[in-house]
Amino acid sequence: MRYDQARWTNDGAEGDDAEGQYELLLSEKNSKTVDVESPLPDDLTRENLELPDLSEPELARHYTRLSQMNYGVDSGPYPLGSCTMKYNPKFTEDVAALPSAAVHPDRSAESVQGSLAVMHGLQDYLARIGGMDAVSLQPPAGAAGEFTGILVAKAFHEQNGEGDQRDEIIVPDSAHGTNFASAALAGYEVVELPSGDDGRVDLEALEAAASRRTALFMLTNPNTLGLFERDIEEIADIVHDAGGLLYYDGANLNALLGQARPGDMGFDIMHYNVHKTFATPHGGGGPGAGPVGVVSDLAEFLPAPRVREVGRRDGEGRGTGGVYERFDPENTVGKVHGFAGNWLVLLKAYAYIARLGDEGLTDASAKAVLNANYLASQIDYDIPFGPFHHEFVASAGDQDAADVAKRMLDYGVHPPTTKWPEIVPEALMTEPTEIEGKDTLDQLAEAFDAVAAEDDETLASAPNRTTARRIDQTSAARDLRLSWQSLEAEE
C-alpha cells in the first residue's frame, strides 16, 4: 500500500512493541521545580511547581511524534460515511485569524457593522443554497439545529391551536440517531418508519403513519444509503395533507450543492452542517455551527437575534454599503446560543462559500457523487443498493464490520463508518467526498479488497501497526479512568 503510515518509537526505531510506542509526557521526560512569586492569595498559589525543562529540539520532536500517532484528514483519506470529512482549506483559518475578526459578541451593532454584514451575507448564501426564505445562525451544531428546527415546528403548531394534538414525529429507520434523540428531547413520541425494499421511503408506510398527530417528518435526502428519494414531492404532499411539516436533515447536503434545493422539494425546515458541507472544523464536540433555514411561514419563530439590513450608507463619513441590525423575530422560540452563533466558525463557512461561488459548489457536489460511485465500483464487498450520490453502504458479509475497520488501519487508511445503517448487515458506510483524486480512491479500494480477502484470525487481531492496539472497549467504557497515571506509576 502506498499509504503506509509508519509509527516510530521513542528511540526512533520502528517496531511492533506497544510499550515502545508510548510517548512520555513532557513532565516525565525532564522537569524542574520552580518557585514563582504570585500576586494571588496563598491558598490559590501552587508552591514548588514542577515544569518541563526541555530543549527546543526535544520539544519539537515530542509534538512531531504525537502528530505521527494521530490520523486526520490532513494525513490521508478519511471516508467516514455520513460524516462528510472534508479537508479544511487553510485560507479560511487565515481569514478567521485576521485581527478584524476578533470581535467581542457584546459590542454594539454600530461598532461591528462589518461582522453583521458577513452574518447577513451568510444567511443569504445559506437560504439560496437550501431554497429557504429565512435562516438563523445560532445553533452551535447539527444536533442543536435539529432541536431548534423542532422547536420552530412546535411553535408553529401551537400558534395554530394544534400544539397538544400534534405529538408525533416520524423518523425513517435509516435516519441519523440524533433525529430520534432530538424528537424525544423535544417531548414528542417517535414513530419509526420502515424503509422500502429499494432502501427509500415506503410511501404506503408513510401514508399509514401520517395523521393529525403528525408534527413533523424528519428526512435526509439523499438518505443514509446514499440514495435520492425519487418520490420526494409525493412524500411532501402526504405530510402536508396530514397537516405536518417536512424537515430536512442537512447531513447529506454536500450531494446537492448547486444541483437541487430542499426548499424546492417541499421541505419546510432544514439545518445545515457547516462542518460537513462547508469545510469548517468538526470540532470534536464543539464549537461548531448548525444554522437552521425555514420557509416564510415559519420565519417568525426562528431564534433571536437574527441580522437584517435596515438601510444603505450615503458614502459620507463611514463609506458605502449596508446598515445592519440585530432583531428578534415576532414569535421567536428564544435564544438557543449566545449572541448569533459561533462567529469564527460561521466566518470560515462564509469564506468557503464565497471562494467557491456557484460554479465551485456545483463542481464539489458533482465530484462527491462521482467519487462515491467510482469507489463503490472498485471494491469486492457486496453493495446492495445503487447507483449512489455522495456515499454508499457496502456489507462486510460474513466478516465482522468492526474487525474490517480495525484491520484497515493497518493498511494506513481510515476505515468507513461501521454497523450503520442497520438495514444493511455488517454495514461499511463510505463517503470519500470530493477532495480525493483517483489515485487515493484506488488506494482505498486496495485496502478494502486486501481486507476482504483475509481470514477471521487476522482480522480479530487487528490493528497491529497503530500506536493504540485493540482494546477492551466494554471495560474501557465501564471502568473510566479520568486522571492520568504514567506507565512508571502503574508499574
VEXDREN-2710 file (C-alpha; in Angstrom, 1 decimal):
% VEXDREN-2710
k/r/px/py/pz
1/MET/0.0/0.0/0.0
2/ARG/1.3/3.4/-0.8
3/TYR/-0.5/4.9/2.2
4/ASP/2.0/3.3/4.7
5/GLN/1.7/5.2/8.0
6/ALA/4.9/4.1/9.8
7/ARG/4.8/4.6/13.5
8/TRP/8.0/5.5/15.3
9/THR/9.0/4.6/18.8
10/ASN/10.6/6.9/21.3
11/ASP/14.2/5.9/20.4
12/GLY/13.4/6.4/16.6
13/ALA/13.2/2.8/15.7
14/GLU/10.2/1.3/14.0
15/GLY/8.6/-1.7/15.8
16/ASP/5.5/-3.6/17.0
17/ASP/6.1/-3.4/20.7
18/ALA/3.2/-1.5/22.3
19/GLU/5.4/-0.1/25.2
20/GLY/8.0/1.1/22.7
21/GLN/5.4/3.4/21.2
22/TYR/4.5/5.1/24.5
23/GLU/5.3/8.8/24.3
24/LEU/6.2/10.2/27.6
25/LEU/4.6/13.4/28.9
26/LEU/6.8/16.5/28.9
27/SER/7.0/16.4/32.7
28/GLU/8.0/12.7/32.5
29/LYS/10.9/13.5/30.2
30/ASN/12.5/16.1/32.3
31/SER/11.2/18.7/34.8
32/LYS/12.4/21.0/37.4
33/THR/10.9/22.6/40.4
34/VAL/10.2/26.3/40.1
35/ASP/9.2/28.7/42.9
36/VAL/7.3/31.5/41.3
37/GLU/6.2/34.7/43.1
38/SER/2.5/35.2/42.6
39/PRO/0.2/38.1/43.4
40/LEU/-2.6/35.6/44.2
41/PRO/-3.5/34.7/47.8
42/ASP/-1.5/31.9/49.4
43/ASP/-4.4/29.4/49.2
44/LEU/-4.6/29.9/45.4
45/THR/-0.9/29.7/44.8
46/ARG/0.9/26.5/44.0
47/GLU/4.3/26.1/45.6
48/ASN/7.2/24.1/44.3
49/LEU/5.7/24.0/40.9
50/GLU/7.1/21.3/38.6
51/LEU/7.5/22.5/35.0
52/PRO/9.0/20.7/31.9
53/ASP/12.7/21.6/31.3
54/LEU/13.4/20.7/27.7
55/SER/15.4/22.0/24.8
56/GLU/13.7/23.2/21.6
57/PRO/14.7/20.0/19.6
58/GLU/13.3/17.8/22.4
59/LEU/10.0/19.8/22.4
60/ALA/9.7/19.8/18.6
61/ARG/10.3/16.1/18.4
62/HIS/7.8/15.4/21.1
63/TYR/4.9/17.1/19.3
64/THR/6.0/15.7/15.9
65/ARG/5.8/12.2/17.3
66/LEU/2.4/12.9/18.8
67/SER/1.2/14.2/15.4
68/GLN/2.5/11.0/13.8
69/MET/0.5/8.9/16.2
70/ASN/-2.7/10.6/15.1
71/TYR/-4.7/10.3/11.9
72/GLY/-6.7/13.1/10.4
73/VAL/-8.0/14.3/7.0
74/ASP/-4.6/16.1/6.6
75/SER/-2.9/12.7/6.9
76/GLY/-4.8/10.8/4.3
77/PRO/-8.3/9.6/3.1
78/TYR/-11.0/9.8/5.8
79/PRO/-14.0/8.1/4.3
80/LEU/-16.4/8.0/7.3
81/GLY/-19.8/7.7/5.8
82/SER/-22.3/10.4/6.6
83/CYS/-19.7/12.4/8.5
84/THR/-18.5/14.1/5.3
85/MET/-14.9/14.5/6.5
86/LYS/-13.8/17.3/4.1
87/TYR/-10.4/18.8/4.1
88/ASN/-10.5/22.2/5.8
89/PRO/-8.7/24.7/3.4
90/LYS/-6.2/26.7/5.3
91/PHE/-7.2/30.1/3.8
92/THR/-10.3/30.0/6.0
93/GLU/-8.1/29.7/9.1
94/ASP/-6.2/32.8/7.8
95/VAL/-9.4/34.7/7.5
96/ALA/-10.6/33.8/11.0
97/ALA/-7.2/34.8/12.4
98/LEU/-7.4/38.4/11.0
99/PRO/-7.3/41.0/13.8
100/SER/-10.5/42.5/12.4
101/ALA/-12.3/39.1/13.0
102/ALA/-11.6/39.3/16.8
103/VAL/-15.0/40.8/17.7
104/HIS/-16.4/40.7/21.1
105/PRO/-20.1/39.5/21.0
106/ASP/-21.3/42.2/23.3
107/ARG/-20.1/45.1/21.2
108/SER/-22.8/47.4/19.9
109/ALA/-24.3/46.8/16.4
110/GLU/-22.9/50.2/15.3
111/SER/-19.3/49.2/16.1
112/VAL/-19.5/45.8/14.3
113/GLN/-21.2/46.6/11.0
114/GLY/-18.6/44.5/9.1
115/SER/-19.3/41.4/11.2
116/LEU/-23.1/41.9/10.9
117/ALA/-22.6/42.3/7.1
118/VAL/-20.9/38.9/7.0
119/MET/-23.6/37.3/9.1
120/HIS/-26.3/38.8/6.8
121/GLY/-24.4/37.6/3.8
122/LEU/-24.1/34.0/5.2
123/GLN/-27.8/34.0/6.0
124/ASP/-28.5/34.9/2.4
125/TYR/-26.0/32.3/1.0
126/LEU/-27.5/29.5/3.0
127/ALA/-31.1/30.5/2.2
128/ARG/-30.3/30.5/-1.5
129/ILE/-28.4/27.2/-1.3
130/GLY/-31.2/25.5/0.6
131/GLY/-34.2/27.1/-1.1
132/MET/-35.3/28.6/2.2
133/ASP/-36.7/32.1/2.9
134/ALA/-35.0/32.8/6.3
135/VAL/-32.0/31.5/8.2
136/SER/-30.9/31.6/11.8
137/LEU/-27.1/31.2/12.5
138/GLN/-27.5/30.5/16.2
139/PRO/-27.4/26.7/16.7
140/PRO/-23.9/25.5/17.6
141/ALA/-24.1/22.1/16.0
142/GLY/-26.2/19.9/13.7
143/ALA/-28.0/18.2/16.5
144/ALA/-28.7/21.6/18.1
145/GLY/-30.0/22.7/14.7
146/GLU/-32.4/19.7/14.7
147/PHE/-33.6/20.5/18.1
148/THR/-34.1/24.2/17.1
149/GLY/-36.0/23.2/14.0
150/ILE/-38.3/21.0/16.1
151/LEU/-38.9/23.9/18.5
152/VAL/-39.8/26.1/15.5
153/ALA/-42.3/23.4/14.3
154/LYS/-43.8/23.1/17.8
155/ALA/-44.3/26.9/18.0
156/PHE/-45.9/26.9/14.6
157/HIS/-48.4/24.2/15.6
158/GLU/-49.1/25.8/18.9
159/GLN/-50.0/29.1/17.2
160/ASN/-52.4/27.2/15.0
161/GLY/-54.0/25.7/18.1
162/GLU/-52.7/22.2/17.4
163/GLY/-49.8/22.0/19.8
164/ASP/-51.3/19.4/22.1
165/GLN/-52.8/17.3/19.2
166/ARG/-49.6/17.0/17.1
167/ASP/-47.5/14.9/19.4
168/GLU/-45.7/12.6/17.0
169/ILE/-42.6/12.9/14.8
170/ILE/-42.0/10.4/12.1
171/VAL/-38.4/9.3/11.5
172/PRO/-37.1/6.7/8.9
173/ASP/-35.4/3.6/10.3
174/SER/-32.2/4.6/8.4
175/ALA/-32.1/8.1/9.9
176/HIS/-29.3/9.6/12.0
177/GLY/-29.6/8.7/15.6
178/THR/-29.8/12.4/16.5
179/ASN/-33.1/12.6/14.7
180/PHE/-34.7/10.2/17.2
181/ALA/-32.9/11.9/20.1
182/SER/-33.9/15.4/19.1
183/ALA/-37.5/14.4/18.7
184/ALA/-37.6/12.7/22.1
185/LEU/-35.8/15.6/23.8
186/ALA/-38.5/18.0/22.5
187/GLY/-41.2/15.8/24.1
188/TYR/-42.5/14.0/21.0
189/GLU/-43.4/10.4/20.5
190/VAL/-41.2/9.0/17.8
191/VAL/-42.7/6.9/15.0
192/GLU/-40.1/4.8/13.3
193/LEU/-40.8/4.4/9.6
194/PRO/-39.5/1.2/7.8
195/SER/-37.7/1.5/4.6
196/GLY/-39.0/0.0/1.4
197/ASP/-37.2/-2.8/-0.5
198/ASP/-35.3/-0.2/-2.5
199/GLY/-33.9/1.4/0.6
200/ARG/-36.0/4.5/0.2
201/VAL/-39.2/5.8/2.0
202/ASP/-42.1/3.3/1.7
203/LEU/-44.9/5.5/0.6
204/GLU/-47.6/3.2/1.8
205/ALA/-46.0/3.0/5.3
206/LEU/-45.7/6.8/5.3
207/GLU/-49.4/7.2/4.4
208/ALA/-50.3/4.8/7.2
209/ALA/-48.1/6.7/9.7
210/ALA/-49.1/10.3/8.8
211/SER/-52.1/11.6/10.7
212/ARG/-53.5/14.5/12.6
213/ARG/-51.0/13.6/15.3
214/THR/-48.0/14.2/13.0
215/ALA/-46.0/17.4/13.8
216/LEU/-43.0/16.6/11.6
217/PHE/-41.4/14.1/9.3
218/MET/-37.6/14.2/9.5
219/LEU/-35.9/13.1/6.4
220/THR/-32.4/13.1/4.9
221/ASN/-32.2/13.3/1.1
222/PRO/-30.1/11.7/-0.3
223/ASN/-30.7/9.2/2.6
224/THR/-28.0/7.5/4.6
225/LEU/-27.7/4.8/2.0
226/GLY/-26.6/7.5/-0.5
227/LEU/-30.0/7.1/-2.4
228/PHE/-32.0/10.0/-3.6
229/GLU/-35.6/9.9/-2.5
230/ARG/-37.2/10.0/-6.0
231/ASP/-40.7/10.3/-4.6
232/ILE/-39.8/13.4/-2.6
233/GLU/-42.6/15.5/-4.0
234/GLU/-45.2/12.8/-3.2
235/ILE/-43.7/12.4/0.3
236/ALA/-44.1/16.2/0.8
237/ASP/-47.7/16.0/-0.3
238/ILE/-48.5/13.1/2.1
239/VAL/-47.0/15.0/5.1
240/HIS/-48.6/18.4/4.2
241/ASP/-52.0/16.8/3.5
242/ALA/-51.9/15.4/7.1
243/GLY/-51.1/19.0/8.4
244/GLY/-47.5/18.1/9.3
245/LEU/-44.2/19.8/8.3
246/LEU/-41.3/18.3/6.4
247/TYR/-37.9/18.6/8.0
248/TYR/-34.6/18.3/6.0
249/ASP/-31.6/16.8/7.8
250/GLY/-28.8/18.7/6.2
251/ALA/-26.1/16.0/6.9
252/ASN/-26.1/15.0/3.2
253/LEU/-26.4/18.4/1.6
254/ASN/-23.0/18.0/0.1
255/ALA/-24.5/15.8/-2.6
256/LEU/-26.9/18.5/-3.7
257/LEU/-24.9/21.7/-3.8
258/GLY/-25.8/23.6/-7.0
259/GLN/-27.8/20.6/-8.2
260/ALA/-31.0/20.7/-6.2
261/ARG/-32.5/22.5/-3.2
262/PRO/-34.5/21.1/-0.3
263/GLY/-36.9/24.0/-0.4
264/ASP/-37.9/23.2/-4.0
265/MET/-38.6/19.6/-3.0
266/GLY/-41.2/20.7/-0.4
267/PHE/-39.2/20.8/2.8
268/ASP/-40.3/23.4/5.3
269/ILE/-37.4/23.4/7.8
270/MET/-33.7/22.3/7.4
271/HIS/-30.4/22.6/9.2
272/TYR/-27.0/23.0/7.7
273/ASN/-24.0/21.2/9.0
274/VAL/-21.3/23.7/8.1
275/HIS/-18.5/21.3/9.2
276/LYS/-19.8/18.7/6.7
277/THR/-20.9/20.8/3.8
278/PHE/-18.8/24.0/4.0
279/ALA/-15.5/22.7/5.3
280/THR/-15.3/24.2/8.8
281/PRO/-13.7/22.0/11.5
282/HIS/-15.7/19.2/13.0
283/GLY/-14.6/20.4/16.4
284/GLY/-14.6/17.2/18.4
285/GLY/-17.9/18.2/20.1
286/GLY/-17.6/21.9/19.5
287/PRO/-17.5/24.7/18.8
288/GLY/-19.5/24.1/15.6
289/ALA/-22.4/25.6/13.7
290/GLY/-25.8/24.2/12.6
291/PRO/-27.8/27.0/11.1
292/VAL/-31.5/26.5/10.5
293/GLY/-33.4/27.6/7.5
294/VAL/-37.2/27.8/7.1
295/VAL/-39.9/28.8/4.6
296/SER/-41.6/32.2/5.0
297/ASP/-44.5/31.0/7.2
298/LEU/-42.0/29.8/9.9
299/ALA/-39.6/32.8/9.8
300/GLU/-41.3/34.5/12.8
301/PHE/-40.5/31.6/15.1
302/LEU/-36.7/31.4/14.5
303/PRO/-34.3/32.0/17.4
304/ALA/-33.3/35.5/18.4
305/PRO/-31.4/37.5/17.3
306/ARG/-31.1/37.4/13.6
307/VAL/-29.5/40.1/11.4
308/ARG/-31.2/42.3/8.8
309/GLU/-30.3/45.2/6.6
310/VAL/-32.1/48.4/7.5
311/GLY/-30.7/50.9/5.1
312/ARG/-27.7/52.0/3.0
313/ARG/-24.9/54.4/3.8
314/ASP/-24.7/57.5/1.7
315/GLY/-21.0/57.4/1.3
316/GLU/-20.2/60.3/3.6
317/GLY/-18.2/59.7/6.8
318/ARG/-18.4/55.9/7.1
319/GLY/-18.3/54.8/3.5
320/THR/-20.9/53.0/1.4
321/GLY/-22.7/49.7/1.9
322/GLY/-25.5/48.3/4.0
323/VAL/-26.5/49.2/7.5
324/TYR/-27.4/46.2/9.7
325/GLU/-29.0/45.5/13.0
326/ARG/-29.9/42.6/15.2
327/PHE/-33.6/41.9/15.7
328/ASP/-35.9/39.4/17.4
329/PRO/-38.4/37.6/15.2
330/GLU/-42.0/38.3/16.2
331/ASN/-42.8/34.9/17.8
332/THR/-39.3/33.7/18.4
333/VAL/-38.6/30.5/20.2
334/GLY/-35.9/32.5/22.1
335/LYS/-32.2/32.1/22.3
336/VAL/-30.6/28.7/21.7
337/HIS/-27.0/30.0/21.9
338/GLY/-25.1/33.1/22.9
339/PHE/-25.2/36.1/20.5
340/ALA/-25.8/34.9/17.0
341/GLY/-23.8/31.6/16.9
342/ASN/-20.2/30.7/16.9
343/TRP/-18.8/33.6/15.0
344/LEU/-15.4/32.4/13.7
345/VAL/-16.9/29.0/12.5
346/LEU/-19.6/31.0/10.6
347/LEU/-16.9/33.3/9.2
348/LYS/-15.0/30.3/7.8
349/ALA/-18.2/28.9/6.2
350/TYR/-18.8/32.3/4.6
351/ALA/-15.3/32.5/3.3
352/TYR/-15.5/28.9/1.8
353/ILE/-18.8/29.6/0.0
354/ALA/-17.6/33.0/-1.3
355/ARG/-14.4/31.5/-2.6
356/LEU/-16.1/28.6/-4.4
357/GLY/-19.1/30.5/-5.7
358/ASP/-21.9/28.9/-7.6
359/GLU/-19.7/27.1/-10.1
360/GLY/-17.3/25.8/-7.4
361/LEU/-20.1/24.5/-5.2
362/THR/-21.8/22.7/-8.1
363/ASP/-18.4/21.2/-9.1
364/ALA/-17.9/20.0/-5.5
365/SER/-21.1/18.1/-5.3
366/ALA/-20.6/16.6/-8.8
367/LYS/-17.2/15.3/-7.8
368/ALA/-18.5/13.9/-4.5
369/VAL/-21.1/11.9/-6.4
370/LEU/-18.6/10.7/-9.0
371/ASN/-16.0/9.7/-6.3
372/ALA/-18.6/7.7/-4.3
373/ASN/-19.8/5.8/-7.4
374/TYR/-16.3/5.2/-8.7
375/LEU/-15.0/3.8/-5.3
376/ALA/-18.2/1.6/-5.0
377/SER/-17.4/0.1/-8.4
378/GLN/-13.8/-0.8/-7.4
379/ILE/-14.3/-2.8/-4.1
380/ASP/-15.1/-6.5/-3.6
381/TYR/-17.6/-6.2/-0.8
382/ASP/-21.3/-6.6/-1.7
383/ILE/-23.1/-3.3/-2.2
384/PRO/-26.9/-4.0/-2.1
385/PHE/-28.1/-0.7/-3.5
386/GLY/-27.1/1.9/-6.1
387/PRO/-26.4/4.0/-8.0
388/PHE/-25.4/6.5/-5.3
389/HIS/-25.0/10.1/-4.6
390/HIS/-22.2/11.1/-2.2
391/GLU/-21.9/7.9/-0.2
392/PHE/-22.6/4.2/-0.4
393/VAL/-23.1/1.3/2.1
394/ALA/-21.4/-2.0/1.5
395/SER/-21.9/-5.2/3.5
396/ALA/-18.9/-7.0/5.1
397/GLY/-21.0/-10.2/4.7
398/ASP/-19.5/-13.0/6.9
399/GLN/-16.8/-10.7/8.3
400/ASP/-17.4/-8.5/11.3
401/ALA/-17.6/-4.9/10.1
402/ALA/-15.8/-3.7/13.3
403/ASP/-12.9/-6.1/12.6
404/VAL/-12.8/-4.9/9.0
405/ALA/-12.4/-1.3/10.2
406/LYS/-9.6/-2.2/12.7
407/ARG/-7.7/-4.1/10.0
408/MET/-8.0/-1.3/7.5
409/LEU/-6.0/0.8/10.0
410/ASP/-3.0/-1.5/9.4
411/TYR/-3.1/-0.5/5.7
412/GLY/-2.7/3.1/6.6
413/VAL/-6.1/4.4/5.8
414/HIS/-9.0/5.4/8.0
415/PRO/-11.9/3.0/7.8
416/PRO/-15.5/3.8/6.9
417/THR/-18.4/4.1/9.4
418/THR/-19.4/0.6/10.6
419/LYS/-22.6/-1.2/11.7
420/TRP/-24.9/1.5/10.5
421/PRO/-27.4/1.9/9.0
422/GLU/-28.7/-1.3/10.5
423/ILE/-30.8/-2.2/7.4
424/VAL/-27.5/-3.3/5.8
425/PRO/-25.9/-6.3/7.6
426/GLU/-22.4/-5.6/8.8
427/ALA/-22.6/-2.1/7.2
428/LEU/-19.5/-0.3/5.8
429/MET/-20.7/3.2/5.2
430/THR/-18.3/5.0/3.0
431/GLU/-18.1/8.7/1.8
432/PRO/-14.9/9.8/0.1
433/THR/-16.1/13.4/-0.6
434/GLU/-15.0/15.5/-3.5
435/ILE/-11.5/16.1/-2.1
436/GLU/-9.9/12.8/-3.1
437/GLY/-8.3/12.2/-6.5
438/LYS/-8.4/8.9/-8.5
439/ASP/-5.1/7.7/-7.1
440/THR/-6.4/8.0/-3.5
441/LEU/-9.6/6.3/-4.3
442/ASP/-7.7/3.4/-5.9
443/GLN/-5.6/3.1/-2.7
444/LEU/-8.7/3.0/-0.6
445/ALA/-10.1/0.3/-2.9
446/GLU/-6.8/-1.7/-2.5
447/ALA/-7.2/-1.6/1.3
448/PHE/-10.9/-2.7/1.1
449/ASP/-10.0/-5.6/-1.2
450/ALA/-7.0/-6.7/0.8
451/VAL/-9.1/-6.9/4.0
452/ALA/-11.9/-8.6/2.2
453/ALA/-9.5/-11.5/1.3
454/GLU/-8.2/-12.0/4.8
455/ASP/-9.2/-14.7/7.3
456/ASP/-11.1/-14.1/10.6
457/GLU/-8.0/-14.7/12.7
458/THR/-6.1/-12.0/11.0
459/LEU/-9.0/-9.6/11.4
460/ALA/-9.6/-10.4/15.0
461/SER/-6.0/-9.5/16.0
462/ALA/-6.0/-6.1/14.2
463/PRO/-4.8/-3.4/14.4
464/ASN/-1.2/-4.4/14.8
465/ARG/0.7/-1.4/13.5
466/THR/-1.1/1.5/15.2
467/THR/0.0/3.3/18.3
468/ALA/-3.1/2.1/20.2
469/ARG/-3.8/-1.6/19.6
470/ARG/-7.0/-3.5/20.0
471/ILE/-8.5/-2.6/23.3
472/ASP/-11.3/-4.0/25.5
473/GLN/-13.9/-1.4/24.6
474/THR/-16.5/-2.7/27.0
475/SER/-14.1/-2.4/30.0
476/ALA/-12.8/0.9/28.8
477/ALA/-16.4/2.3/28.8
478/ARG/-17.3/0.8/32.2
479/ASP/-14.1/1.4/34.0
480/LEU/-13.4/5.0/33.3
481/ARG/-10.0/6.5/34.2
482/LEU/-10.4/10.2/34.4
483/SER/-7.0/11.1/35.8
484/TRP/-3.6/10.5/34.3
485/GLN/-1.1/7.8/35.5
486/SER/2.2/7.3/33.9
487/LEU/3.5/3.9/33.0
488/GLU/6.0/4.1/35.7
489/ALA/3.3/4.8/38.3
490/GLU/1.3/1.9/37.1
491/GLU/4.3/-0.5/37.5
END
